[in-house]
């Protein structure tokens, strides 16, 4: 399913998309896209798409804008607390659009309530 | 036990503290002929640069309340009867003692010049002296100091601070003849003259007569003359031994009460300490030996047997803005002593190292223009550590990549690093072992470097060396992407004229960056070039607060604080704020900084709210940024019966000047209209307090978790000079602070402390004053309201939505009412 034009995401930032009632944070890095849950398990707010994107020891991460924990964009794992994970979702760029399959199918812990 | 102390100067007070602590049952009476208890005479000159008598006080009221010390102010002792063991004062007849301590200090020597008792002729010793000098200066243009020694130059600084054309007259062939050699004296003279004072050497004054141009004329022995309005005698001090003499105690040929190594005079129940005491034929005109005598005496009185063993007379000080230090045998009087000399006439630096004939030990040194080696050289001289193979390395400028030949390792643990607060090298190492890693933390835990601050650089290097020894690598690299400090990065950005994060990363970093370095670099770029922070090249670097120009709250909503300069607001605008809050269902609260905070706005509401706010005449308040927040004010002389200046207008002017200025951390300011200080300016990064003559400027205060009173930077500034000082101060902070370092911690960690800041800001010691001002001017000229620009730019405005693919709000954001307002559910 088409989520948005790639151009709607500023490089090295994220946006939040609504997919079947679920909030997904999508990040654009090097013209590739990555998606994890938008829900921040620490602050319990839907804000991960608003975090700063970067890398730590080579791993792509986003820092929660609330309490600054880092989450891997590829595994959803929290760098500071490996017991905590957020779900990772399959997304891709086709043509000029960001596409996704159904979310929540890949990895991670129980999806939190939106 | 009854103890009577005569004199409540610095040393007398220190004695009281030692004795009160050790002998709680002693009945102590102290006579002080001055109208106020002990104050810091060493810092007397700072009375003219803004310090008050209270600031200089060394004897808190609480001390005399808590201890059993009876203080008799304004009461001079007239005689001592050692047989009856009583003293007689101007107001008390027979005051008995078991032990008597003379801490009578010294008096300024006035040379026997004809006319030395004319009006406008003064000495420089007490706060009262300063008050009359200051009053006289107001009706004077020219001032002369007779005496070019250490105290004379201090006094000359005072006259300059008072705005007088200043002359220093010295009988000898060089300034500071005791401490310096000819070359050093010559350099000092040149430097002082460059700062505007005139130095006349080898001039003996014969008499003072009526002047023709000015009020008085100094006639020299050689027949030439100089006219002046005011004369300050500073030709040395003499011990005050007249009471001791009259009581039949042994005194020296050239004055001074003779004491033994336990500070006892020729009468074993009478002690003498400080400048009035003569030990092994020597008097000591410095405070540190006096402090040692104070302790020795207190301990002997309670029955301990401790000895005063002489004292080091090394000094390091700033004379009229020039760094000067003299250590140990500065003149090389030791037989066969060898000298190493280094002169840099371009930079105005002179260094001399005196070593033993076998080149194994340091004997003394002289430093002018650069005293950064003082701590190390003093330690080498005092502790007799072995010299490196090439002793000259100790005074030669450091070459890149080469460490100085002086190893901290050779310093014994017992070596006293901070003589003001008795902190040894060992104590510093212990503090580091207990977790201290910075100079700021060391100051808090040990008091090291908190008085004169001279030991700061040495203490810092001991901390670093100890950390290294413990295997702790201390890097203040920004993060894994940049092996630079913020200060270094700032420099690289500015000098390289780099405008984007990607360029900075490509040139100086590695990897992709992170949530530490991105906002830090964004802040540096904003400070340097002031480009709109939400341009596509800058937006990804911003923390969410800056990205949405509002403050993120715990439930994912934002709060909004429009600018209300100086806290002054028209009723119409107050109503407009209320109307906006009502329209969008926002929780409202008055902030501590005289503004109004609107809470609970969702991302997609922010542009709509700001459209209304801008229409009502508001602009961004930058509450979301590491930037100038607000300038708080009291109503000042517009309304207040006590106000002396218009603090509101000044606050508004300042806020409008610095609004939007991005910095390593947030900046808070305040302006008070009088010394009652209702705006609490001394708890702000920049605080301005009105005086009769203008404004006093305080900096580096803080409230919050670690409150810190601001330090005074300059006093009685007019509007223009005030703004210039703030311009320079802020830009210097922005250039040199670490990321997220408030001005208070910045100052605590700055080697040289507030004096260094004052040199840079007020005296332009680095020669960057104009540059700092130009940087600020560019900021002022390029300011624009970020919210206005964001609303006008469709590309930016369209980012303000929660879902990229839906106009719905975030359904998880819910509110419940409390006291009639919405709060997060």
Interface residues (C-beta under 8 A of the other chain):
Chain A: X3 X4 X8 X9 X10 X11 X12 X13 X15 X16 X17 X18 X23 X26 X29 X43 X45 X46 X47 X50 X51 X52 X53 X54 X55 X56 X57 X58 X60 X61 X63 X65 X66 X68 X70 X114
Chain B: X480 X481 X511 X512 X513 X514 X515 X517 X518 X519 X536 X539 X540 X541 X542 X543 X544 X547 X548 X552 X554 X555 X556 X799 X802 X803 X804 X805 X806 X808 X810 X811 X812
